[in-house]
Amino acid sequence: MTSAQPDGWTPAHDEALIASVDMIGRTGARQLQFGFANDSAETVAEADWWASAYYRGARIMVQHETDALAAVAGLVRKLLQGAYCKCGRVVTLYEHWATVGNKEVLHGRGFWSKQEQVNAGSCRWSRRGARWESSCDADPIPIPGR
């Protein structure tokens, strides 16, 4: 592999990667790393990309992605989908919200039953330019020491 960027990489890809790295930090995750597992790959897509970070003492990881952006964006999806938003609702990344089962919410709320998810409602998060944003207008949650 002669370049870590896939063919057709544009400034929009840079913006998406920056937004994803920023969002991972905003979740409280630390020590973001990403790379590829297949050193003998001839193309970026064959390199078997991964990304990981530590969140609340646990290593969160995605694997087998086609490029660095897909790996880092996959980690954002893993950290956000089903989490607890600053407005008190369940985070969704999709326009048509569906419950996420009994997924453990990473923000310390324990397990949401399907009924609790429905009762709480959802808050859609999406990337707008170089930043991930929520659809709510709730104030940010203050984090001591930041």
N, C-alpha and C positions, 0 to 999 in steps of 0.2 A: 504494500500500500504506500503510495507516494505522498498522499495528503490526508489529513484528518477531516477535511471538509468534503462532503459529497458533491458530485457535479451539480451545478445549478444553485449553489449556496449564494444567498443574497443578503443585503443588509437587513431584510425582514427576518431572516433566520437568526442573525446576530441579536436583533431586538427580542425575539422569542426566547433565545437562550438566556439573555440578560434578565428578562422578566421571570423566567423560571428559577434561576439561581437566586434572585432577590426574594421570590416567594418562599423558597425553601428556608432561607434565613428568617423570614418573617414568621414562619410557623414555630420558630424556636429550635428547629433542627440545627445541628452543628456538624462540622467536619465533613462537608460535602466532598465526595470524590466521584469521579467518573472516568471511564477508560474502556479499553476493549480487551477481550480475552484471547482472540485469535491473532497471534503475532505473524502468522504466515498468510493472512488474508491478502488477496490481491485488490480488493475493492473495499470501500468504507462499509458498504452494506453487509459484507461477509465477515466483518471484524468482530461481531458478537459483542455489542456495546452494553455496558452496565452503569448504574449509578447507585450510590449509597450515601446515607447520612445517619447520624445518631439523633434519636428523638427520645427524650426521657429515659436515657440509658439503654435503649434498644437500637440495634442497627436495623434500619429500614432499607430495603434494596429492591431494585428492579433489574432484570437481566434480559438478554437475548433481544436487544433492540437494534435497529438498523443504522443509527448514527448517534452522535453525542446529544443532539437536541432531543431525539426521541427518548433517550434514556433519562435525561434530566426532566423532561416534561412528564414522563411516566412516573417519576418520583414525586412530582408535584401532585399528580392525580392521586397517587397512593396516600399522600399526607392529607389532602383536602377532602376527597369524596367521603361523605358520611361523618365528617368532623363536626364540631360544635362552633358555630359562627358567633361573632361578637354580639349579634342581635338575639342570640338564644335559639336560633333555628338550626336545622341540620343543613350543612353545606352540600350543595349539589353542583356538579359541573355541566349538567345537561338541561336543556330547555324543558323537556317533559320529565319532571321529577318522578322518581319511583323510590319506594323504600329500599333500603340496602340490607334488609334482613336483620339479623341480630349482630351486626358488625360492632365490634368494640370501638368506641369513639376515642380517638387518641388524646383528647383534651381532658381526660379524667372523669367523664360522666358515666363511665361503666358501659353497660350494654343498653342500647335503645331497642325496645321491642318494636314491632311494626306499628302497633297502635300508638306508642309514644312518639315515633317519628312522624306519623300522620298528625297527631295532636300538636307537635312542635312546629310543623310547617317546614318550609325549606327556604334557603337563601342561595341564589345562584351566583357562583363566582365564575369569572371569565377573564381572559387576558385582553387588556385594552392597551395596545401599543407595547411599551416596555414595562408594563406593570399589570399584575393580577389584581382585580378589584371585586368587591362584593356588590350585590345589587341593593343592599340595604344602606341606610345612612347612619347606622349606629356609630357612636364614638369608639375609637380604638380602645382595646382593653389595656390598661396600664400594666406594665411589667416592671416589678421592682428591680432596681439596679441597671435599668436601661435608660 
